[in-house]
Amino acid sequence: MGRLIGLEDCEQLTTREVHDLYRKHVSRSQVSLMTTFGFGRELVDRAEGAWVHMRDGSRVLDLSGGVGVLNHGHNHPRILAARARFAQQRRMEVHKAFFSPYVAALSHNVAELLPGDLSISYFPNSGAEANEGAVKMAYKYHDGRRNTILRADISFHGKTLGAGSLTGSAENHFRFPGLPNAVVYPYGDVAAVRAAVEATRRPDGGCDVYALLVEPYSASSLRCWSESALRELRQLCTDEDIVLIFDEVYTGWGKTGSLFYFMRHDGLLPDILTYSKSLGGGKASISGYTARERLFRKAYDRLSDVILHSTTYYGFGEETATAIEAVNVVVDDDFPGRARQVEAILAPGLESIRANHPDAVDRVAGVGSLYGVFLNSGPKLLELAGKLVPGFTRDPRFGTKLITLSVIAHLYREHKIMTYYSPNVENPLMVAPTLVVEPADLEYFLEALDATLALGLRRLLTGFVREKVGAAW
């Protein structure tokens, strides 16, 4: 056996040593991908709020928001204090033979914040687990007598076998086995949902759909269901006794300007709500799904079924303690209000940039602290991308992605700003800052993006491919 690396040694590893260990024991391709546009060429020393401090003394403005995880920012002081308190008092992490005051309190708090009778919660680790747990509950609610589940063509519900089979994303280019009888409908199209329900009716006329999975706001495409459409879905599911599941894994906990996106519509209730990301305050891996009481009681609340669904890390002590504090911070500091303040800066600022650079920006879209910049990938630019990277046309999305990455790379290299791209067909540049970001930081970003686009997409694309990519493709 070779020498094991200790924690202190780990903290002293050089960038090259980390890359070598990744290539040997994690993923060679991941090293190639991350170093392509600069993020992986440096190591982080520490992070606080919206800023990441690098080992070389520089700092990076993180406008990725941890892809939904960092509503509280990096290392929020109240989150750190809550976790330190848990450790110092030697609280118990995991043991299912005893009741947990943390699970009890977190469940209560979530029920207090959600409308109607959304009041019974379960807390696994990831958004994918939450979605699979919700789907499993819906199936059990119908005692296995229904076989069809409906999901949108544009959707992201996770990457496990089950949740992945319910995800409509360009990331899912390889077909894995998944849940049977998953029927796809066009996002936002109520008529198509009705048609799908009718098309799957049983010979006796009964409904065969046990669940309808919906993202009220799609964080990957920056599209939303209209209020009237969501209410129609609710009525359809009520009439046909279909379990309506709202996935707000990304958009929950204030990100879009309301606690959850669906809550901007009074009286609208799903049967199950799933959430994760910022529930852990940027420090804990925890998700949740909350069901209406009637649904849960029928599905699981009998002695013979009490452990029909369980996981080892359900209700893990430090994770639920962290989530309690994270939720309280969301309420105490009015995160929905903060998201609206971010929107008040980003919305007009990005529209002004679009107007200033009509050749570069096709459109912008977003809500709260979640925005996307859709860059123009016209035929001339795509033709140029094809010349720079021969063979890219095998993937119709690759050219658009390459153009977006060239802007992301320039923002990072020249302005020390971190953004990301959404892996849907249009690959928008995503701006999703933490809700503790300062207005001055947002203004700095807008100035940097304006200066970057002023260079022209052709120049950015050519420079990115020649300098960063080279012969990688």
Residue pairs with C-beta under 8 A, 6 or more apart in sequence:
5 13
13 21
13 43
14 43
15 41
15 42
15 43
18 43
19 31
19 35
19 40
22 28
22 30
22 31
23 31
31 40
32 472
33 40
34 40
35 41
36 405
36 409
36 468
36 469
36 472
37 405
37 408
37 409
37 412
37 464
37 468
38 409
38 412
38 413
38 468
39 412
39 418
42 54
42 55
42 56
42 58
43 54
43 55
44 52
44 53
44 54
44 55
45 53
45 54
45 55
46 53
46 75
47 53
47 62
47 74
47 75
48 73
48 74
48 75
49 73
49 74
49 75
49 434
49 436
49 437
50 61
50 62
50 63
50 73
50 74
50 433
50 434
50 436
50 437
50 438
50 441
51 59
51 60
51 61
51 62
51 74
52 59
52 60
52 62
52 74
52 418
53 59
53 60
54 60
58 416
59 416
60 412
60 416
60 417
60 418
61 415
61 416
61 417
61 418
61 441
61 444
61 445
62 70
62 74
62 418
62 433
62 434
63 417
63 418
63 419
63 431
63 432
63 433
63 437
63 445
64 70
64 418
64 419
64 420
64 430
64 432
65 71
65 369
65 370
65 432
65 433
65 434
66 277
66 282
66 434
67 250
67 277
67 420
67 432
68 219
68 249
68 250
68 251
68 255
68 277
68 278
68 432
69 277
69 278
69 280
69 282
70 278
70 282
70 434
71 253
71 254
71 255
71 277
71 278
71 282
71 330
71 335
71 369
71 434
71 435
72 79
72 278
72 281
72 282
72 326
72 329
72 330
72 434
72 435
72 436
73 282
73 434
73 435
73 436
73 437
74 282
74 434
75 282
75 283
76 281
76 282
76 329
76 436
78 325
78 328
78 329
79 281
79 282
79 283
79 322
79 325
79 326
79 329
80 283
81 325
82 281
82 321
82 322
82 324
82 325
83 283
83 284
83 318
83 321
83 322
85 321
86 317
86 318
86 321
86 322
87 318
91 317
91 318
91 321
92 98
92 317
93 316
93 317
93 318
94 312
94 313
94 315
94 316
94 317
96 310
100 315
100 317
100 320
102 315
102 317
102 320
102 321
102 324
103 123
103 315
103 320
105 324
106 121
106 123
106 288
106 320
106 323
106 324
106 327
107 120
107 121
107 123
109 324
109 327
109 328
110 121
110 288
110 290
110 327
111 118
111 119
111 120
111 121
111 290
113 259
113 327
113 331
114 260
114 263
114 273
114 290
115 263
115 267
115 269
116 269
116 292
117 269
117 292
117 293
117 294
118 269
118 270
118 273
118 290
118 291
118 292
119 290
119 292
119 293
120 290
120 291
120 292
120 293
120 296
121 288
121 289
121 290
121 291
122 133
122 288
122 289
122 309
122 314
123 286
123 287
123 288
123 314
123 315
123 319
123 320
123 323
124 130
124 133
124 286
124 287
124 288
124 311
124 313
124 314
125 285
125 286
125 287
125 311
125 313
125 316
125 319
126 158
126 276
126 285
126 287
127 157
127 158
127 163
127 247
127 249
127 250
127 274
127 275
127 276
127 277
127 287
128 157
128 158
128 159
128 160
128 162
128 163
128 164
129 158
129 160
129 287
129 311
130 249
130 274
130 275
130 276
130 287
130 288
130 289
131 157
131 158
131 162
131 163
131 166
131 213
131 245
131 247
131 249
131 274
131 289
132 158
132 160
132 162
132 163
133 274
133 289
133 309
134 211
134 245
134 272
134 274
134 289
134 291
135 149
135 162
135 166
135 179
135 211
135 213
135 245
136 309
137 243
137 272
137 289
137 291
137 295
137 296
137 299
137 300
137 309
138 149
138 210
138 211
138 243
138 245
138 271
138 272
138 295
138 299
139 146
139 210
139 211
140 299
140 300
140 305
140 308
141 210
141 243
141 295
141 298
141 299
142 210
142 241
142 243
146 207
146 208
146 209
146 210
147 180
147 181
147 208
147 210
148 181
148 182
148 183
148 200
148 208
148 209
148 210
149 166
149 179
149 181
149 182
149 183
149 209
149 210
149 211
149 212
149 213
150 182
150 183
150 184
150 185
150 193
150 196
150 197
150 209
150 211
150 212
150 213
151 157
151 166
151 167
151 168
151 182
151 183
151 184
151 185
151 213
152 168
152 184
152 185
152 186
152 187
152 188
152 213
152 214
152 215
152 218
153 168
153 184
153 185
153 186
153 187
154 168
154 169
154 187
154 218
154 220
154 221
154 223
154 424
155 166
155 167
155 168
155 169
155 187
155 213
155 215
155 218
155 220
155 247
156 167
156 168
156 169
156 171
156 215
156 218
156 219
156 220
156 250
157 163
157 164
157 166
157 167
157 213
157 247
157 249
158 164
158 166
158 167
159 167
159 171
159 172
161 176
161 177
161 178
162 178
162 179
164 172
164 176
164 178
165 176
165 177
165 178
165 179
165 182
166 178
166 179
166 182
166 213
168 184
168 187
169 220
169 423
169 424
170 397
170 423
170 424
170 425
171 423
181 200
183 196
183 199
183 200
183 209
185 192
185 193
185 196
186 192
187 215
187 218
187 221
187 223
187 225
188 223
188 224
188 225
188 226
188 229
190 229
190 232
190 233
190 236
193 212
193 233
193 236
194 236
196 209
197 207
197 209
197 236
197 240
197 242
200 207
200 208
200 209
201 207
201 208
202 208
207 240
207 241
207 242
209 240
209 242
210 242
210 243
211 242
211 243
211 244
211 245
212 233
212 237
212 242
212 243
212 244
212 245
213 245
213 247
214 225
214 230
214 233
214 244
214 245
214 246
214 247
214 270
215 246
215 247
215 248
215 251
216 224
216 225
216 230
216 246
216 248
216 251
216 261
216 262
217 223
217 224
217 225
217 248
217 251
217 256
217 261
217 367
218 224
219 250
219 251
219 370
219 422
220 422
220 423
220 424
221 422
221 424
221 426
222 365
222 366
222 367
222 370
222 371
222 372
222 422
222 428
223 365
224 261
224 367
225 233
227 265
227 268
230 262
230 265
230 268
231 265
231 268
233 244
234 244
234 268
234 269
234 270
236 242
237 243
237 244
237 271
243 271
243 272
243 295
244 270
244 271
244 272
245 270
245 271
245 272
245 273
245 274
246 260
246 262
246 270
246 272
246 273
246 274
247 274
248 260
248 261
248 262
248 273
248 274
248 275
249 274
249 275
249 276
249 277
249 287
250 277
250 370
251 260
251 261
251 370
252 259
252 260
252 261
252 275
252 276
252 277
252 278
252 279
253 259
253 260
253 275
253 277
253 278
253 279
253 326
253 327
253 330
253 335
254 278
254 330
254 335
254 336
254 338
254 339
254 368
254 435
255 278
255 335
255 339
255 368
255 369
255 370
255 432
255 435
256 339
256 367
256 368
256 369
256 370
257 264
257 336
257 339
257 340
257 343
257 367
257 368
258 264
258 336
259 330
259 336
260 273
260 275
261 367
262 268
262 270
262 273
269 292
271 291
271 292
271 295
272 289
272 290
272 291
272 292
272 295
273 289
273 290
274 287
274 288
274 289
275 287
275 288
275 289
275 290
276 286
276 287
276 288
278 326
278 330
279 286
279 287
279 288
279 323
279 326
279 327
280 286
280 319
280 322
280 323
280 326
281 322
281 323
281 325
281 326
281 329
283 322
284 318
284 319
284 322
284 323
284 326
285 319
286 316
286 319
286 320
286 322
286 323
288 323
291 299
299 305
300 306
300 308
300 309
313 319
329 335
333 435
335 435
336 368
338 369
338 435
338 436
339 368
339 369
339 435
340 368
341 439
342 368
342 369
342 433
342 435
342 437
342 442
343 366
343 367
343 368
343 369
345 439
345 442
345 443
345 446
346 366
346 369
346 371
346 431
346 442
346 446
347 366
347 371
349 442
349 443
349 446
350 364
350 366
350 371
350 373
350 431
350 446
350 449
351 364
352 446
353 361
353 364
353 373
353 446
353 449
353 450
353 453
354 361
354 363
354 364
354 373
356 450
356 453
357 450
357 453
357 454
359 376
359 456
359 457
360 375
360 376
360 453
360 456
360 457
361 373
361 374
361 375
361 376
361 453
362 374
362 375
362 376
363 374
364 371
364 372
364 373
364 374
365 371
365 372
365 374
365 428
366 372
366 431
369 432
369 433
369 434
369 435
369 437
370 430
370 432
371 430
371 431
371 432
372 422
372 428
372 429
372 430
372 431
373 428
373 429
373 431
373 449
374 426
374 428
375 400
375 403
375 404
375 407
375 428
375 429
375 457
376 457
377 399
377 400
377 403
381 399
381 403
381 457
381 458
381 461
382 399
382 400
384 458
384 461
384 462
385 392
385 398
385 399
385 402
385 403
385 461
385 465
386 392
386 393
386 399
388 461
388 462
388 465
388 466
389 398
389 402
389 465
389 469
389 473
391 473
392 398
392 399
392 402
392 473
393 399
397 425
397 427
400 425
400 426
400 427
401 421
401 427
402 461
402 464
402 465
403 457
403 460
403 461
404 421
404 427
404 428
404 429
405 421
405 464
406 457
406 460
406 461
406 463
406 464
406 465
407 429
407 449
407 452
407 453
407 457
407 460
408 419
408 420
408 421
408 429
409 464
409 468
410 452
410 455
410 460
410 463
410 464
411 417
411 418
411 419
411 448
411 449
411 452
412 418
412 419
414 448
414 452
415 444
415 448
415 451
415 452
417 444
417 445
417 448
419 429
419 430
419 431
420 429
420 430
420 432
421 427
421 428
421 429
421 430
422 428
422 430
431 445
433 441
433 442
452 460
